[in-house]
Amino acid sequence: MRRSLIFLLLASALFGCGAVPPVSGAISGMPLPWPPEGQAAVEVEGMAGPGVSGEPNPVPIASVTKVMTAYVILRRHPLRLGDDGPLIEVDRTAADESYALQESTAPVREGQRVRLRRMLELMMVPSGNNVARLLARWDAGSQERFVERMNATAHRLGMSNTRYTGASGNEDSTVSIAADQLKLAKEAMRDPVFREVVAQADTAVPGDARKLPNTNTLLNRHGVIGIKTGSGTAAGGNLMWASRVRGRLVLGVILGQAAGTNPVAAKAAALEAGGKMSAAVEQWLLRRATLVSEPGSTWTSAR
C-alpha cells in the first residue's frame, strides 16, 4: 500500500492535472501528459497498449510521410548493415528542387551519383523533399506510381485511415491518424538499416563539407533513438519517435500540434510535446524497474 501511494504521488508530481483529450487503451495505467490538442498514440514493447488520445480524424502528416517512403524503398531494395547499396544519379528535377525556398531540401547536384544508404539519410535526417521524390522516381519510374505502392503497403499494414498522395509529405492531401502511423513505426523499426539512419545526428552530401543536422532534436534524450519530424501550416507539428528504456522499445506518434500557425512554431510544439511524453515514459519505466527490484516487492506487470 505504501509503495502504491508513493507511486501515485510521484505520478501526480510528474504529470500535473492539465486538460487531457479523450484517451483510450491506456498502457497498464501509465499516466502520460497527452497533448491537449491534436492526437497521439504510444506503445511500449511487452505491455498492453497502445494508448491513444484525441479524435481519430485523418489529418495532414507532412514529412512524417517519409517514413513510409523509406519503408517501401528498403522493402524493395533491402540493405544489410555496412552495405551502402546501389548508386543513384541525381536528375535535373531533384537538383532544381534543392533551391526551393518553401520546402526542406538537400543540396544535391545534377549528375551526382550517391549511394542508396546516403540518399536515405538525406531524406530522413535533414528531411530532403527533393530526395524523397527522386527516390520515388528511381524506384517506380514516377512519383505517381510510387504513391500507389505506398498506399498498397498502408493497406497491407491495416492503416485504414491513411492516404498518401506524394513521397515527401509536402502535400496537405496526404493524411493519416496517429494509430495508423504507430503501426508503420513498429514495422519500420524492425529494419536495422532504417534504425541506423534515423538515429543519426547529422549527415552530408558526398563531397560537401556542410553538416546537415537531424530535424529530430529529441535524439539521445530520454532514450530517444529516432524517428521523424514533420511540419506545415495546415498539418501543424507532427512527430514519430522511438526510444529505448530498460531494454523496452517505446514508439509514439503526435499529430496536429499548433496547426494553422507556421511550420517552425508547429515543429517546436510537436517536439515539446514529444519531449514531455518520452520523458514521462522513461521515468515511469525506470520507476517501475526500481519497484520490481526492491526486496520483497510484489509489483508485477499486471498491476
WODA-V702859 format. One record per residue. PSI is psi in whole degrees, 0 to 359 (none if undefined). Layout:
psi->[PSI | PSI]
This chain:
psi->[316 | 319 | 320 | 319 | 317 | 318 | 319 | 320 | 320 | 316 | 318 | 320 | 323 | 321 | 350 | 195 | 37 | 173 | 139 | 133 | 169 | 132 | 137 | 157 | 45 | 142 | 95 | 39 | 11 | 124 | 129 | 145 | 72 | 140 | 138 | 355 | 168 | 213 | 159 | 159 | 140 | 141 | 137 | 126 | 130 | 8 | 156 | 141 | 193 | 168 | 140 | 139 | 157 | 170 | 130 | 59 | 132 | 130 | 159 | 142 | 1 | 224 | 356 | 337 | 325 | 341 | 316 | 320 | 312 | 320 | 314 | 316 | 314 | 332 | 324 | 337 | 70 | 142 | 146 | 159 | 131 | 353 | 120 | 350 | 186 | 160 | 139 | 128 | 133 | 124 | 174 | 322 | 312 | 322 | 315 | 321 | 343 | 345 | 1 | 129 | 338 | 12 | 159 | 127 | 169 | 138 | 72 | 159 | 146 | 135 | 347 | 140 | 121 | 138 | 151 | 316 | 316 | 325 | 319 | 321 | 316 | 333 | 316 | 327 | 297 | 2 | 52 | 105 | 319 | 325 | 323 | 314 | 326 | 315 | 323 | 315 | 320 | 318 | 315 | 354 | 334 | 155 | 323 | 316 | 322 | 322 | 324 | 320 | 323 | 314 | 326 | 321 | 318 | 318 | 317 | 325 | 359 | 24 | 74 | 347 | 30 | 139 | 121 | 138 | 1 | 164 | 342 | 334 | 3 | 342 | 129 | 347 | 349 | 117 | 156 | 182 | 162 | 318 | 322 | 314 | 333 | 323 | 317 | 317 | 317 | 318 | 315 | 321 | 356 | 339 | 119 | 328 | 318 | 315 | 319 | 316 | 310 | 348 | 356 | 136 | 331 | 172 | 185 | 154 | 133 | 131 | 358 | 124 | 346 | 132 | 132 | 107 | 155 | 134 | 344 | 92 | 1 | 351 | 134 | 16 | 135 | 30 | 7 | 132 | 15 | 181 | 299 | 140 | 166 | 141 | 152 | 166 | 310 | 321 | 332 | 201 | 136 | 149 | 132 | 126 | 159 | 141 | 162 | 120 | 125 | 38 | 357 | 135 | 127 | 132 | 139 | 153 | 134 | 130 | 152 | 40 | 131 | 40 | 142 | 0 | 257 | 158 | 323 | 311 | 323 | 316 | 320 | 321 | 320 | 319 | 323 | 314 | 319 | 324 | 317 | 317 | 317 | 324 | 321 | 316 | 316 | 311 | 321 | 316 | 322 | 318 | 319 | 318 | 323 | 317 | 321 | 322 | 348 | 136 | 133 | 4 | 140 | 15 | 136 | 165 | 343 | 350 | none]
